[in-house]
Amino acid sequence: MRSSFPFLVTSRTQKEERAVSKVMKYSWEEIYEAAVLETDFSRLPERIKAAQAAIDSRMKQMQGDHDGTPAERAAIQGALTGIRILKREAP
């Protein structure tokens, strides 16, 4: 919400919120990125398994605590799609 004083902003705009959320990392995201960026095909199944476990753990936490943001939920759905693709393309 903006203040009645034009020079005083009391909250972030949606654009600012999106910029901040892109910088922040979710607890599972680094492990997922390691799987996506893995170039050693012998290590890929291990990376996929770790990413899936990290995402599953976070999803359970979110269900129990009713935690998480819509942005994180969308990011998880995208990551799960990415994992399905990696599994199909892994040797």
Distance bins in CASP14 RR format, pairs under 12 A and 6 or more apart:
PFRMAT RR
TARGET T0000
AUTHOR 0000-0000-0000
RMODE 2
METHOD distances of the structure
MODEL  1
1 8 0 0 0 0 0 1 0 0 0 0 0
1 9 0 0 0 0 1 0 0 0 0 0 0
1 10 1 0 1 0 0 0 0 0 0 0 0
1 11 1 0 1 0 0 0 0 0 0 0 0
1 12 0 0 0 0 0 1 0 0 0 0 0
1 13 0 0 0 0 0 1 0 0 0 0 0
2 8 0 0 0 0 1 0 0 0 0 0 0
2 9 1 0 0 1 0 0 0 0 0 0 0
2 10 1 0 0 1 0 0 0 0 0 0 0
2 11 1 0 0 1 0 0 0 0 0 0 0
2 12 0 0 0 0 0 1 0 0 0 0 0
2 13 0 0 0 0 1 0 0 0 0 0 0
3 9 1 0 0 1 0 0 0 0 0 0 0
3 10 1 0 1 0 0 0 0 0 0 0 0
3 11 0 0 0 0 1 0 0 0 0 0 0
4 10 0 0 0 0 1 0 0 0 0 0 0
9 16 0 0 0 0 1 0 0 0 0 0 0
11 17 0 0 0 0 1 0 0 0 0 0 0
12 18 0 0 0 0 1 0 0 0 0 0 0
12 19 0 0 0 0 1 0 0 0 0 0 0
12 20 1 0 0 1 0 0 0 0 0 0 0
12 21 0 0 0 0 0 1 0 0 0 0 0
13 19 0 0 0 0 1 0 0 0 0 0 0
13 20 0 0 0 0 0 1 0 0 0 0 0
14 20 0 0 0 0 0 1 0 0 0 0 0
14 21 0 0 0 0 0 1 0 0 0 0 0
14 71 0 0 0 0 0 1 0 0 0 0 0
15 21 0 0 0 0 0 1 0 0 0 0 0
15 22 0 0 0 0 0 1 0 0 0 0 0
16 22 0 0 0 0 0 1 0 0 0 0 0
16 23 0 0 0 0 0 1 0 0 0 0 0
17 23 0 0 0 0 0 1 0 0 0 0 0
17 24 0 0 0 0 0 1 0 0 0 0 0
17 69 0 0 0 0 1 0 0 0 0 0 0
17 70 0 0 0 0 0 1 0 0 0 0 0
17 71 0 0 0 0 1 0 0 0 0 0 0
18 24 0 0 0 0 0 1 0 0 0 0 0
18 69 0 0 0 0 0 1 0 0 0 0 0
18 70 0 0 0 0 0 1 0 0 0 0 0
18 71 0 0 0 0 1 0 0 0 0 0 0
18 74 0 0 0 0 0 1 0 0 0 0 0
19 71 0 0 0 0 0 1 0 0 0 0 0
20 69 0 0 0 0 0 1 0 0 0 0 0
20 71 0 0 0 0 0 1 0 0 0 0 0
21 29 0 0 0 0 0 1 0 0 0 0 0
21 68 0 0 0 0 0 1 0 0 0 0 0
21 69 1 0 0 1 0 0 0 0 0 0 0
21 70 0 0 0 0 0 1 0 0 0 0 0
21 71 1 0 1 0 0 0 0 0 0 0 0
21 72 0 0 0 0 1 0 0 0 0 0 0
21 74 0 0 0 0 0 1 0 0 0 0 0
21 75 0 0 0 0 1 0 0 0 0 0 0
22 29 0 0 0 0 0 1 0 0 0 0 0
22 71 0 0 0 0 1 0 0 0 0 0 0
22 75 0 0 0 0 0 1 0 0 0 0 0
23 29 0 0 0 0 0 1 0 0 0 0 0
24 30 0 0 0 0 0 1 0 0 0 0 0
24 68 0 0 0 0 0 1 0 0 0 0 0
24 69 0 0 0 0 1 0 0 0 0 0 0
24 71 0 0 0 0 1 0 0 0 0 0 0
24 72 0 0 0 0 1 0 0 0 0 0 0
24 75 0 0 0 0 0 1 0 0 0 0 0
25 31 0 0 0 0 0 1 0 0 0 0 0
25 32 0 0 0 0 0 1 0 0 0 0 0
25 33 0 0 0 0 1 0 0 0 0 0 0
25 54 0 0 0 0 0 1 0 0 0 0 0
25 72 0 0 0 0 0 1 0 0 0 0 0
25 75 0 0 0 0 0 1 0 0 0 0 0
26 32 0 0 0 0 1 0 0 0 0 0 0
26 33 0 0 0 0 0 1 0 0 0 0 0
26 51 0 0 0 0 0 1 0 0 0 0 0
26 54 0 0 0 0 1 0 0 0 0 0 0
26 55 0 0 0 0 1 0 0 0 0 0 0
26 57 0 0 0 0 0 1 0 0 0 0 0
26 58 1 0 0 1 0 0 0 0 0 0 0
26 59 0 0 0 0 0 1 0 0 0 0 0
26 61 0 0 0 0 0 1 0 0 0 0 0
26 62 0 0 0 0 0 1 0 0 0 0 0
26 67 0 0 0 0 0 1 0 0 0 0 0
26 68 0 0 0 0 1 0 0 0 0 0 0
26 69 0 0 0 0 1 0 0 0 0 0 0
26 71 0 0 0 0 1 0 0 0 0 0 0
26 72 1 0 1 0 0 0 0 0 0 0 0
26 73 0 0 0 0 0 1 0 0 0 0 0
26 74 0 0 0 0 0 1 0 0 0 0 0
26 75 1 0 0 1 0 0 0 0 0 0 0
26 76 1 0 0 1 0 0 0 0 0 0 0
26 78 0 0 0 0 0 1 0 0 0 0 0
26 79 0 0 0 0 1 0 0 0 0 0 0
27 51 0 0 0 0 0 1 0 0 0 0 0
27 53 0 0 0 0 0 1 0 0 0 0 0
27 54 1 0 0 1 0 0 0 0 0 0 0
27 55 0 0 0 0 1 0 0 0 0 0 0
27 57 0 0 0 0 1 0 0 0 0 0 0
27 58 1 0 1 0 0 0 0 0 0 0 0
27 59 0 0 0 0 0 1 0 0 0 0 0
27 61 0 0 0 0 1 0 0 0 0 0 0
27 62 0 0 0 0 0 1 0 0 0 0 0
27 67 0 0 0 0 0 1 0 0 0 0 0
27 68 0 0 0 0 0 1 0 0 0 0 0
27 72 0 0 0 0 1 0 0 0 0 0 0
27 75 0 0 0 0 0 1 0 0 0 0 0
27 76 0 0 0 0 0 1 0 0 0 0 0
28 34 0 0 0 0 0 1 0 0 0 0 0
28 35 0 0 0 0 0 1 0 0 0 0 0
28 50 0 0 0 0 1 0 0 0 0 0 0
28 51 1 0 0 1 0 0 0 0 0 0 0
28 52 0 0 0 0 1 0 0 0 0 0 0
28 53 0 0 0 0 1 0 0 0 0 0 0
28 54 1 1 0 0 0 0 0 0 0 0 0
28 55 1 0 1 0 0 0 0 0 0 0 0
28 56 0 0 0 0 1 0 0 0 0 0 0
28 57 1 0 0 1 0 0 0 0 0 0 0
28 58 1 0 1 0 0 0 0 0 0 0 0
28 59 0 0 0 0 1 0 0 0 0 0 0
28 60 0 0 0 0 0 1 0 0 0 0 0
28 61 0 0 0 0 1 0 0 0 0 0 0
28 62 0 0 0 0 0 1 0 0 0 0 0
28 68 0 0 0 0 0 1 0 0 0 0 0
28 72 0 0 0 0 1 0 0 0 0 0 0
28 75 0 0 0 0 1 0 0 0 0 0 0
28 76 1 0 0 1 0 0 0 0 0 0 0
28 78 0 0 0 0 0 1 0 0 0 0 0
28 79 1 0 0 1 0 0 0 0 0 0 0
28 80 0 0 0 0 0 1 0 0 0 0 0
28 83 0 0 0 0 0 1 0 0 0 0 0
29 35 0 0 0 0 0 1 0 0 0 0 0
29 36 0 0 0 0 0 1 0 0 0 0 0
29 51 0 0 0 0 1 0 0 0 0 0 0
29 54 0 0 0 0 1 0 0 0 0 0 0
29 55 0 0 0 0 1 0 0 0 0 0 0
29 58 0 0 0 0 1 0 0 0 0 0 0
29 71 0 0 0 0 0 1 0 0 0 0 0
29 72 0 0 0 0 1 0 0 0 0 0 0
29 75 1 0 0 1 0 0 0 0 0 0 0
29 76 0 0 0 0 1 0 0 0 0 0 0
29 78 0 0 0 0 0 1 0 0 0 0 0
29 79 1 0 0 1 0 0 0 0 0 0 0
30 36 0 0 0 0 0 1 0 0 0 0 0
30 37 0 0 0 0 0 1 0 0 0 0 0
30 47 0 0 0 0 0 1 0 0 0 0 0
30 50 0 0 0 0 0 1 0 0 0 0 0
30 51 0 0 0 0 1 0 0 0 0 0 0
30 54 0 0 0 0 1 0 0 0 0 0 0
30 55 0 0 0 0 0 1 0 0 0 0 0
30 79 0 0 0 0 0 1 0 0 0 0 0
31 37 0 0 0 0 0 1 0 0 0 0 0
31 38 0 0 0 0 0 1 0 0 0 0 0
31 46 0 0 0 0 0 1 0 0 0 0 0
31 47 1 0 0 1 0 0 0 0 0 0 0
31 48 0 0 0 0 0 1 0 0 0 0 0
31 49 0 0 0 0 0 1 0 0 0 0 0
31 50 1 0 1 0 0 0 0 0 0 0 0
31 51 1 0 1 0 0 0 0 0 0 0 0
31 52 0 0 0 0 1 0 0 0 0 0 0
31 53 0 0 0 0 1 0 0 0 0 0 0
31 54 1 0 1 0 0 0 0 0 0 0 0
31 55 0 0 0 0 1 0 0 0 0 0 0
31 56 0 0 0 0 0 1 0 0 0 0 0
31 57 0 0 0 0 0 1 0 0 0 0 0
31 58 0 0 0 0 0 1 0 0 0 0 0
31 79 0 0 0 0 1 0 0 0 0 0 0
31 83 0 0 0 0 0 1 0 0 0 0 0
32 38 0 0 0 0 0 1 0 0 0 0 0
32 47 0 0 0 0 1 0 0 0 0 0 0
32 48 0 0 0 0 1 0 0 0 0 0 0
32 49 0 0 0 0 0 1 0 0 0 0 0
32 50 0 0 0 0 1 0 0 0 0 0 0
32 51 1 0 1 0 0 0 0 0 0 0 0
32 52 0 0 0 0 1 0 0 0 0 0 0
32 53 0 0 0 0 0 1 0 0 0 0 0
32 54 1 0 0 1 0 0 0 0 0 0 0
32 55 1 0 0 1 0 0 0 0 0 0 0
32 56 0 0 0 0 0 1 0 0 0 0 0
32 58 0 0 0 0 0 1 0 0 0 0 0
32 75 0 0 0 0 1 0 0 0 0 0 0
32 76 0 0 0 0 1 0 0 0 0 0 0
32 78 0 0 0 0 1 0 0 0 0 0 0
32 79 1 0 1 0 0 0 0 0 0 0 0
32 80 0 0 0 0 1 0 0 0 0 0 0
32 81 0 0 0 0 0 1 0 0 0 0 0
32 82 0 0 0 0 1 0 0 0 0 0 0
32 83 1 0 0 1 0 0 0 0 0 0 0
32 86 0 0 0 0 1 0 0 0 0 0 0
33 47 0 0 0 0 1 0 0 0 0 0 0
33 50 0 0 0 0 0 1 0 0 0 0 0
33 51 0 0 0 0 1 0 0 0 0 0 0
33 54 0 0 0 0 0 1 0 0 0 0 0
33 75 0 0 0 0 0 1 0 0 0 0 0
33 79 0 0 0 0 1 0 0 0 0 0 0
33 82 0 0 0 0 0 1 0 0 0 0 0
33 83 0 0 0 0 0 1 0 0 0 0 0
33 86 0 0 0 0 0 1 0 0 0 0 0
34 40 0 0 0 0 0 1 0 0 0 0 0
34 43 0 0 0 0 1 0 0 0 0 0 0
34 44 0 0 0 0 0 1 0 0 0 0 0
34 46 0 0 0 0 1 0 0 0 0 0 0
34 47 1 0 1 0 0 0 0 0 0 0 0
34 48 0 0 0 0 1 0 0 0 0 0 0
34 49 0 0 0 0 0 1 0 0 0 0 0
34 50 1 0 0 1 0 0 0 0 0 0 0
34 51 1 0 0 1 0 0 0 0 0 0 0
34 54 0 0 0 0 1 0 0 0 0 0 0
34 79 0 0 0 0 0 1 0 0 0 0 0
34 86 0 0 0 0 0 1 0 0 0 0 0
35 41 0 0 0 0 0 1 0 0 0 0 0
35 43 0 0 0 0 1 0 0 0 0 0 0
35 44 1 0 0 1 0 0 0 0 0 0 0
35 45 0 0 0 0 1 0 0 0 0 0 0
35 46 0 0 0 0 1 0 0 0 0 0 0
35 47 1 1 0 0 0 0 0 0 0 0 0
35 48 1 0 1 0 0 0 0 0 0 0 0
35 49 0 0 0 0 1 0 0 0 0 0 0
35 50 1 0 0 1 0 0 0 0 0 0 0
35 51 1 0 1 0 0 0 0 0 0 0 0
35 52 0 0 0 0 1 0 0 0 0 0 0
35 53 0 0 0 0 0 1 0 0 0 0 0
35 54 0 0 0 0 1 0 0 0 0 0 0
35 55 0 0 0 0 0 1 0 0 0 0 0
35 79 0 0 0 0 1 0 0 0 0 0 0
35 80 0 0 0 0 0 1 0 0 0 0 0
35 82 0 0 0 0 1 0 0 0 0 0 0
35 83 1 0 0 1 0 0 0 0 0 0 0
35 84 0 0 0 0 0 1 0 0 0 0 0
35 85 0 0 0 0 0 1 0 0 0 0 0
35 86 1 0 0 1 0 0 0 0 0 0 0
35 87 0 0 0 0 0 1 0 0 0 0 0
35 89 0 0 0 0 0 1 0 0 0 0 0
35 90 0 0 0 0 1 0 0 0 0 0 0
36 44 0 0 0 0 1 0 0 0 0 0 0
36 47 0 0 0 0 1 0 0 0 0 0 0
36 48 0 0 0 0 1 0 0 0 0 0 0
36 50 0 0 0 0 0 1 0 0 0 0 0
36 51 0 0 0 0 1 0 0 0 0 0 0
36 78 0 0 0 0 0 1 0 0 0 0 0
36 79 0 0 0 0 1 0 0 0 0 0 0
36 81 0 0 0 0 0 1 0 0 0 0 0
36 82 1 0 0 1 0 0 0 0 0 0 0
36 83 0 0 0 0 1 0 0 0 0 0 0
36 85 0 0 0 0 1 0 0 0 0 0 0
36 86 1 0 0 1 0 0 0 0 0 0 0
36 89 0 0 0 0 0 1 0 0 0 0 0
36 90 0 0 0 0 0 1 0 0 0 0 0
37 43 0 0 0 0 0 1 0 0 0 0 0
37 44 0 0 0 0 0 1 0 0 0 0 0
37 47 0 0 0 0 1 0 0 0 0 0 0
37 51 0 0 0 0 0 1 0 0 0 0 0
37 86 0 0 0 0 0 1 0 0 0 0 0
38 44 1 0 1 0 0 0 0 0 0 0 0
38 45 0 0 0 0 1 0 0 0 0 0 0
38 46 0 0 0 0 1 0 0 0 0 0 0
38 47 1 0 1 0 0 0 0 0 0 0 0
38 48 0 0 0 0 1 0 0 0 0 0 0
38 49 0 0 0 0 0 1 0 0 0 0 0
38 50 0 0 0 0 0 1 0 0 0 0 0
38 51 0 0 0 0 1 0 0 0 0 0 0
38 86 0 0 0 0 1 0 0 0 0 0 0
38 89 0 0 0 0 0 1 0 0 0 0 0
38 90 0 0 0 0 1 0 0 0 0 0 0
38 91 0 0 0 0 0 1 0 0 0 0 0
39 47 0 0 0 0 0 1 0 0 0 0 0
40 46 0 0 0 0 1 0 0 0 0 0 0
40 47 0 0 0 0 1 0 0 0 0 0 0
40 90 0 0 0 0 0 1 0 0 0 0 0
40 91 0 0 0 0 0 1 0 0 0 0 0
41 47 0 0 0 0 0 1 0 0 0 0 0
41 48 0 0 0 0 0 1 0 0 0 0 0
41 86 0 0 0 0 0 1 0 0 0 0 0
41 89 0 0 0 0 1 0 0 0 0 0 0
41 90 1 0 0 1 0 0 0 0 0 0 0
41 91 1 0 1 0 0 0 0 0 0 0 0
42 90 0 0 0 0 0 1 0 0 0 0 0
42 91 0 0 0 0 1 0 0 0 0 0 0
43 49 0 0 0 0 0 1 0 0 0 0 0
43 50 0 0 0 0 0 1 0 0 0 0 0
43 90 0 0 0 0 0 1 0 0 0 0 0
43 91 0 0 0 0 0 1 0 0 0 0 0
44 50 0 0 0 0 0 1 0 0 0 0 0
44 51 0 0 0 0 0 1 0 0 0 0 0
44 83 0 0 0 0 0 1 0 0 0 0 0
44 86 1 0 0 1 0 0 0 0 0 0 0
44 87 0 0 0 0 1 0 0 0 0 0 0
44 88 0 0 0 0 0 1 0 0 0 0 0
44 89 0 0 0 0 1 0 0 0 0 0 0
44 90 1 0 1 0 0 0 0 0 0 0 0
44 91 1 0 0 1 0 0 0 0 0 0 0
45 51 0 0 0 0 0 1 0 0 0 0 0
45 52 0 0 0 0 0 1 0 0 0 0 0
45 83 0 0 0 0 0 1 0 0 0 0 0
45 86 0 0 0 0 1 0 0 0 0 0 0
45 87 0 0 0 0 1 0 0 0 0 0 0
45 89 0 0 0 0 0 1 0 0 0 0 0
45 90 1 0 0 1 0 0 0 0 0 0 0
45 91 0 0 0 0 1 0 0 0 0 0 0
46 52 0 0 0 0 0 1 0 0 0 0 0
46 53 0 0 0 0 0 1 0 0 0 0 0
46 86 0 0 0 0 0 1 0 0 0 0 0
46 90 0 0 0 0 0 1 0 0 0 0 0
47 53 0 0 0 0 0 1 0 0 0 0 0
47 54 0 0 0 0 0 1 0 0 0 0 0
47 83 0 0 0 0 1 0 0 0 0 0 0
47 86 0 0 0 0 1 0 0 0 0 0 0
47 87 0 0 0 0 0 1 0 0 0 0 0
47 90 0 0 0 0 1 0 0 0 0 0 0
48 54 0 0 0 0 0 1 0 0 0 0 0
48 55 0 0 0 0 0 1 0 0 0 0 0
48 79 0 0 0 0 0 1 0 0 0 0 0
48 80 0 0 0 0 0 1 0 0 0 0 0
48 82 0 0 0 0 1 0 0 0 0 0 0
48 83 1 0 0 1 0 0 0 0 0 0 0
48 84 0 0 0 0 1 0 0 0 0 0 0
48 85 0 0 0 0 0 1 0 0 0 0 0
48 86 1 0 1 0 0 0 0 0 0 0 0
48 87 1 0 0 1 0 0 0 0 0 0 0
48 88 0 0 0 0 0 1 0 0 0 0 0
48 89 0 0 0 0 0 1 0 0 0 0 0
48 90 1 0 0 1 0 0 0 0 0 0 0
48 91 0 0 0 0 0 1 0 0 0 0 0
49 55 0 0 0 0 0 1 0 0 0 0 0
49 56 0 0 0 0 0 1 0 0 0 0 0
49 83 0 0 0 0 1 0 0 0 0 0 0
49 86 0 0 0 0 0 1 0 0 0 0 0
49 87 0 0 0 0 1 0 0 0 0 0 0
49 90 0 0 0 0 0 1 0 0 0 0 0
50 56 0 0 0 0 0 1 0 0 0 0 0
50 57 0 0 0 0 0 1 0 0 0 0 0
50 83 0 0 0 0 0 1 0 0 0 0 0
50 86 0 0 0 0 0 1 0 0 0 0 0
51 57 0 0 0 0 0 1 0 0 0 0 0
51 58 0 0 0 0 0 1 0 0 0 0 0
51 76 0 0 0 0 0 1 0 0 0 0 0
51 78 0 0 0 0 0 1 0 0 0 0 0
51 79 1 0 0 1 0 0 0 0 0 0 0
51 80 0 0 0 0 1 0 0 0 0 0 0
51 82 0 0 0 0 1 0 0 0 0 0 0
51 83 1 0 1 0 0 0 0 0 0 0 0
51 84 0 0 0 0 0 1 0 0 0 0 0
51 86 0 0 0 0 1 0 0 0 0 0 0
51 87 0 0 0 0 0 1 0 0 0 0 0
52 58 0 0 0 0 0 1 0 0 0 0 0
52 59 0 0 0 0 0 1 0 0 0 0 0
52 76 0 0 0 0 0 1 0 0 0 0 0
52 79 0 0 0 0 1 0 0 0 0 0 0
52 80 0 0 0 0 1 0 0 0 0 0 0
52 82 0 0 0 0 0 1 0 0 0 0 0
52 83 1 0 1 0 0 0 0 0 0 0 0
52 84 0 0 0 0 1 0 0 0 0 0 0
52 86 0 0 0 0 1 0 0 0 0 0 0
52 87 0 0 0 0 1 0 0 0 0 0 0
53 59 0 0 0 0 0 1 0 0 0 0 0
53 60 0 0 0 0 0 1 0 0 0 0 0
53 83 0 0 0 0 0 1 0 0 0 0 0
54 60 0 0 0 0 0 1 0 0 0 0 0
54 61 0 0 0 0 0 1 0 0 0 0 0
54 76 0 0 0 0 0 1 0 0 0 0 0
54 79 0 0 0 0 1 0 0 0 0 0 0
54 80 0 0 0 0 0 1 0 0 0 0 0
54 83 0 0 0 0 0 1 0 0 0 0 0
55 61 0 0 0 0 0 1 0 0 0 0 0
55 62 0 0 0 0 0 1 0 0 0 0 0
55 72 0 0 0 0 0 1 0 0 0 0 0
55 73 0 0 0 0 0 1 0 0 0 0 0
55 75 0 0 0 0 1 0 0 0 0 0 0
55 76 1 0 1 0 0 0 0 0 0 0 0
55 77 0 0 0 0 1 0 0 0 0 0 0
55 78 0 0 0 0 1 0 0 0 0 0 0
55 79 1 0 1 0 0 0 0 0 0 0 0
55 80 1 0 0 1 0 0 0 0 0 0 0
55 81 0 0 0 0 0 1 0 0 0 0 0
55 82 0 0 0 0 0 1 0 0 0 0 0
55 83 1 0 0 1 0 0 0 0 0 0 0
55 84 0 0 0 0 0 1 0 0 0 0 0
56 62 0 0 0 0 0 1 0 0 0 0 0
56 63 0 0 0 0 0 1 0 0 0 0 0
56 76 0 0 0 0 1 0 0 0 0 0 0
56 79 0 0 0 0 0 1 0 0 0 0 0
56 80 0 0 0 0 1 0 0 0 0 0 0
56 83 0 0 0 0 0 1 0 0 0 0 0
57 63 0 0 0 0 0 1 0 0 0 0 0
57 64 0 0 0 0 0 1 0 0 0 0 0
57 76 0 0 0 0 0 1 0 0 0 0 0
58 64 0 0 0 0 0 1 0 0 0 0 0
58 65 0 0 0 0 0 1 0 0 0 0 0
58 67 0 0 0 0 1 0 0 0 0 0 0
58 68 0 0 0 0 1 0 0 0 0 0 0
58 72 0 0 0 0 1 0 0 0 0 0 0
58 73 0 0 0 0 0 1 0 0 0 0 0
58 75 0 0 0 0 0 1 0 0 0 0 0
58 76 1 0 0 1 0 0 0 0 0 0 0
58 79 0 0 0 0 1 0 0 0 0 0 0
58 80 0 0 0 0 0 1 0 0 0 0 0
59 65 0 0 0 0 0 1 0 0 0 0 0
59 67 0 0 0 0 0 1 0 0 0 0 0
59 68 0 0 0 0 1 0 0 0 0 0 0
59 72 0 0 0 0 0 1 0 0 0 0 0
59 73 0 0 0 0 1 0 0 0 0 0 0
59 75 0 0 0 0 0 1 0 0 0 0 0
59 76 1 0 0 1 0 0 0 0 0 0 0
59 77 0 0 0 0 0 1 0 0 0 0 0
59 79 0 0 0 0 0 1 0 0 0 0 0
59 80 0 0 0 0 1 0 0 0 0 0 0
60 67 0 0 0 0 0 1 0 0 0 0 0
60 76 0 0 0 0 0 1 0 0 0 0 0
61 67 1 0 0 1 0 0 0 0 0 0 0
61 68 0 0 0 0 1 0 0 0 0 0 0
61 72 0 0 0 0 0 1 0 0 0 0 0
61 76 0 0 0 0 0 1 0 0 0 0 0
62 68 1 0 1 0 0 0 0 0 0 0 0
62 69 0 0 0 0 1 0 0 0 0 0 0
62 70 0 0 0 0 0 1 0 0 0 0 0
62 72 1 0 0 1 0 0 0 0 0 0 0
62 73 1 0 0 1 0 0 0 0 0 0 0
62 75 0 0 0 0 0 1 0 0 0 0 0
62 76 0 0 0 0 1 0 0 0 0 0 0
63 73 0 0 0 0 0 1 0 0 0 0 0
63 76 0 0 0 0 0 1 0 0 0 0 0
66 73 0 0 0 0 0 1 0 0 0 0 0
67 73 0 0 0 0 0 1 0 0 0 0 0
68 74 0 0 0 0 0 1 0 0 0 0 0
68 75 0 0 0 0 0 1 0 0 0 0 0
68 76 0 0 0 0 1 0 0 0 0 0 0
69 75 0 0 0 0 1 0 0 0 0 0 0
69 76 0 0 0 0 0 1 0 0 0 0 0
70 76 0 0 0 0 0 1 0 0 0 0 0
70 77 0 0 0 0 0 1 0 0 0 0 0
71 77 0 0 0 0 0 1 0 0 0 0 0
71 78 0 0 0 0 0 1 0 0 0 0 0
72 78 0 0 0 0 0 1 0 0 0 0 0
72 79 0 0 0 0 0 1 0 0 0 0 0
73 79 0 0 0 0 0 1 0 0 0 0 0
73 80 0 0 0 0 0 1 0 0 0 0 0
74 80 0 0 0 0 0 1 0 0 0 0 0
74 81 0 0 0 0 0 1 0 0 0 0 0
75 81 0 0 0 0 0 1 0 0 0 0 0
75 82 0 0 0 0 0 1 0 0 0 0 0
76 82 0 0 0 0 0 1 0 0 0 0 0
76 83 0 0 0 0 0 1 0 0 0 0 0
77 83 0 0 0 0 0 1 0 0 0 0 0
77 84 0 0 0 0 0 1 0 0 0 0 0
78 84 0 0 0 0 1 0 0 0 0 0 0
78 85 0 0 0 0 0 1 0 0 0 0 0
79 85 0 0 0 0 0 1 0 0 0 0 0
79 86 0 0 0 0 0 1 0 0 0 0 0
80 86 0 0 0 0 0 1 0 0 0 0 0
80 87 0 0 0 0 0 1 0 0 0 0 0
81 87 0 0 0 0 0 1 0 0 0 0 0
81 88 0 0 0 0 0 1 0 0 0 0 0
82 88 0 0 0 0 1 0 0 0 0 0 0
82 89 0 0 0 0 1 0 0 0 0 0 0
82 90 0 0 0 0 0 1 0 0 0 0 0
83 89 0 0 0 0 0 1 0 0 0 0 0
83 90 0 0 0 0 0 1 0 0 0 0 0
84 90 0 0 0 0 0 1 0 0 0 0 0
END
